[in-house]
Amino acid sequence: MSSTTVAARVKLVRVTPAYRRIVLDNPPLNLMDPSIVLEFRQIVTTLENDDQVKVVVFESAVEGFFFNHSDFLAEADDLTDIPQGPTGLEAWPDVLVRLTRAPFVSISLIRGRATGNGSELALACDMSFASREQTLLSQWEVGAGLVAGGGPMARLARQVGRQRALEILLSADDITGADAERMGYVNRALPDAELDEYVDALATRIATFDSWAIANTKRLVGDGCLPPDIEIGAGWGTFLASSRRPAAQAKIGALLAHGLQKPGDTEDRLGLALGELGSSGS
């Protein structure tokens, strides 16, 4: 297997001409910052312009974390100043929508925590497979006084139903791989020892099929169930507005003081930390 590093923390790996892997590598917590959004945009553009690509697998090189929430110590203007993408959406939702609409198949291989942006990435992919023992998914934003910005309100209700979507979003709690499978949040939760082999075999199989048939099947399935861009854009706008609220800034400040964005219990058990913070009235 040969690889080409597109950026230091996001790596595009060429398995075969038709099969690629994207490795997320921002230790120790795989946080998302504005520069990583630009790296994602570059990779999606590269893949869109390569007509050999049929399947792409997202995975993590960081133990315990698939992909995580935003870096709240980064400059917010560095994200909002990124020009809109080809969809007309802002940078992060643009990347996710383009990934969903791309002619190639996208698969998330989730081992570790997929919180906030990580959950949004998994929802934007065409399929998601999780480690039964080592996966935690969450849309944690409501617990921090925020509204999620990467489209989970629009995507989750269509994927798991309205009531389960509200359970995921409003509980802001950690969801195990097994429960995520039961809810329809992911395709399957597999024993950790079987996850890599299963995803690789599936991706390899898809990569042998006809590009035209793959792209048109994906397009026609999407026509019946994907949210319109206006819903994705509304979520992003509400996220930005929520992040400026004093209540949200106070919650994020309290979480940072509690150990957010540092290796340890707060990041490892974020759902529990949010519950403790809420019950304390902070």
Secondary structure, DSSP 8 states (H G I E B T S, - for coil): -EEE-SSSSEEEEEEETTEEEEEE--TTTT-B-HHHHHHHHHHHHHHHT-TT--EEEEEESSTTEEE--B-TTS-HHHHHTS---TTSS-HHHHHHHHHHHSSSEEEEEEEEEEETHHHHHHHHSSEEEEEEEEEEEE--GGGGT----SSHHHHHHHHH-HHHHHHHHHH---EEHHHHHHHTSSSEEE-HHHHHHHHHHHHHHHHTS-HHHHHHHHHHHHHHH---HHHHHHHHHHHHHHHTSHHHHHHHHHHHHHTTTSTTHHHHTHHHHHHHHHHHT-
